[in-house]
Amino acid sequence: MADRPHSLRERMRQAAIRLDLRMRALAETPERGAATAEYAVVLVAATGFAAVLVSLLKSDTVRTLLTNIVQNALQVG
């Protein structure tokens, strides 16, 4: 029984070493495919943002507001 804590401690130490080696190996390898996934997320977000802008610009309130701004800017000169 006296060997059991020692062996458990040794197994934990070896597991920590393996984890450290694995983390170092992962940090050194490039993340292939990550850029493609990031581009896909950006495209989805941009498409959603564009849809919101189009719906806002088609509304009568925003259209009237923009028309008034342009008319006021043209009347100043």
Secondary structure, 3 states (H helix, E strand, C coil): CCHHHHHHHHHHHHHHHHHHHHHHHHHHCCCCCHHHHHHHHHHHHHHHHHHHHHHHHHCHHHHHHHHHHHHHHHHHC
